[in-house]
Amino acid sequence: FIHLDRDIDFIGRPALEAIVATGGPRRRVAGLFIDATSLPRARDPWPVTVDGALVGQATSAAVSPARNTGVALAMLDIAATEPGTACSVVTPVGVLDAAVGPLPFDPL
């Protein structure tokens, strides 16, 4: 959303330039499709793993009536944000299979 190649001053520009200088952001917001037809309330973030390694956390989740599956927003390591990446979400009701999906969620 921000282009650092333009000569525009704004609050936070030095911080963003420092992030870019060190290789860029390490995490990105991604969508998840969770294999579930009901989900508990996400009062706290849910850990997200790929092949057993922690790659981030789901910060909100709900069941999509149109898709009849769970959907969530997650903050993930960039390497884990490719749509289709298989992952697991650790919820209060157990570990659920999931897959990374595109954002915004594609309309049906």
C-alpha positions in Angstrom: 0.0 0.0 0.0 3.0 2.3 0.5 5.6 3.0 -2.2 8.9 4.0 -0.7 10.2 5.1 -4.1 8.0 8.3 -4.0 9.3 11.4 -2.2 6.5 11.6 0.3 7.1 12.0 4.0 4.8 10.3 6.5 4.9 9.0 10.1 6.6 5.6 10.2 8.7 6.1 7.0 12.0 5.6 8.8 10.8 2.4 10.4 9.6 1.0 7.0 12.8 2.0 5.3 14.7 0.1 8.1 12.6 -3.0 7.5 13.2 -2.9 3.8 17.0 -2.4 4.3 17.1 -5.6 6.4 15.4 -7.8 3.8 11.8 -6.8 4.1 9.0 -8.1 6.2 9.2 -11.6 7.5 5.4 -12.2 7.9 2.3 -11.6 5.9 -1.4 -11.8 6.4 -2.9 -14.8 4.7 -6.3 -16.5 4.5 -6.9 -20.1 5.7 -9.5 -22.6 4.8 -10.0 -24.8 7.9 -11.5 -28.3 7.5 -14.4 -27.7 10.0 -18.1 -27.1 9.9 -18.1 -25.5 13.4 -15.4 -23.6 15.2 -15.1 -22.2 18.7 -14.6 -18.5 19.3 -11.0 -17.4 18.8 -10.5 -15.5 22.0 -6.7 -15.9 21.7 -4.6 -16.5 18.6 -4.4 -20.1 17.4 -1.0 -21.5 16.5 -0.5 -22.5 12.8 2.0 -25.2 11.9 3.4 -26.6 8.6 5.0 -30.0 8.9 5.0 -29.6 12.7 6.9 -26.3 12.6 5.2 -23.2 14.0 4.8 -20.7 11.1 2.4 -18.2 12.7 -1.1 -17.8 14.2 -4.7 -17.5 13.2 -6.1 -14.3 14.7 -9.8 -14.7 13.8 -11.9 -17.5 12.5 -15.5 -18.2 11.5 -17.5 -20.8 9.6 -18.4 -19.6 6.1 -22.0 -20.7 5.3 -21.4 -20.2 1.6 -18.3 -22.5 1.6 -19.5 -24.8 4.5 -16.0 -24.7 5.9 -14.0 -22.6 8.3 -12.1 -19.5 7.2 -9.6 -17.5 9.1 -7.1 -14.7 8.9 -3.6 -15.5 9.9 -0.2 -13.9 10.3 2.3 -16.3 8.8 5.9 -16.5 7.9 6.2 -15.4 4.2 7.4 -18.8 3.1 4.1 -20.4 4.3 1.8 -18.0 2.5 1.6 -19.6 -0.9 -2.0 -20.5 -1.6 -2.6 -24.2 -1.3 0.1 -24.7 1.4 -1.2 -27.5 3.8 -1.1 -26.5 7.4 -2.6 -27.3 10.8 -4.4 -25.0 13.2 -4.3 -25.7 16.9 -7.7 -24.7 18.2 -9.3 -25.2 21.7 -11.2 -28.2 20.3 -8.1 -29.8 18.8 -5.8 -29.7 15.8 -7.6 -29.1 12.5 -6.3 -29.5 9.0 -6.2 -26.3 6.9 -4.8 -24.8 3.7 -3.6 -21.3 2.9 -6.0 -19.5 0.6 -5.9 -16.2 -1.3 -7.0 -12.9 0.2 -9.4 -11.5 -0.3 -11.3 -14.8 -0.2 -12.5 -15.6 -3.7 -16.2 -15.2 -4.2 -18.1 -18.3 -5.0 
